[in-house]
């Protein structure tokens, strides 16, 4: 989360890089930055939201791809049973690699 906040701070500085000495011209409104490109915005989403989406995609892929070598390595490295993994509701625990 700290890294995501720093990246967003860099983005804001690039777009509106004001400081105490000099004020930059703001070519875009803050509300237009997050809008989709099709709606007239820049399409720059929140870094934290994108990170969570990519993590969810990785978990989904981990569950669906049974025979990939990286799945076997992760399961062996962290002692996760390949057949049950972490989807059982009875003893749900976050895997240590997340």
C-alpha positions, 0 to 999 in steps of 0.5 A: 500500500505504501508503494501504491501511494508513492506511485500515485503521488508521482502521478499527481506531481507529474500532472499538477506538480505545484510547489511553494515556488512555482505553480504549474498550469493544470491542463486537466481537472482531477475528476477527469484523470480517473474517468475512462478514456471513452468518457473524456478522461485520461483513464488513469485508475487507482494503482491499489485497485489495479494491484488488487485486480491483478492479485485476484487474477493470479489467484484465479489462475493459480486455481485453474492451471493445475499442471503449471510448474510455477504452481508446483513450485509454490505448493512445494515451497510453502507446503500447500496441498495441491488438491485442496489449496485454500478454497475450502470454507471450513479452514480458510486461511490466506496462503503465506505467499499472498 
